[in-house]
């Protein structure tokens, strides 16, 4: 895997985990910010990011 793909996967994982952590902590506004960051990454790179039930922070 090239450096770009590795970095993109890392950014996606960070956003997913940060969203899950915020939701678990009862901070829905913060969770929405992370969800928006994830949506921006997906749109910017024309990819689909599937929801992950196992994401935890």
Secondary structure as UniProt FT lines:
FT   HELIX           3..24
FT   TURN            25..26
FT   HELIX           28..44
FT   TURN            45..46
FT   TURN            53..54
//
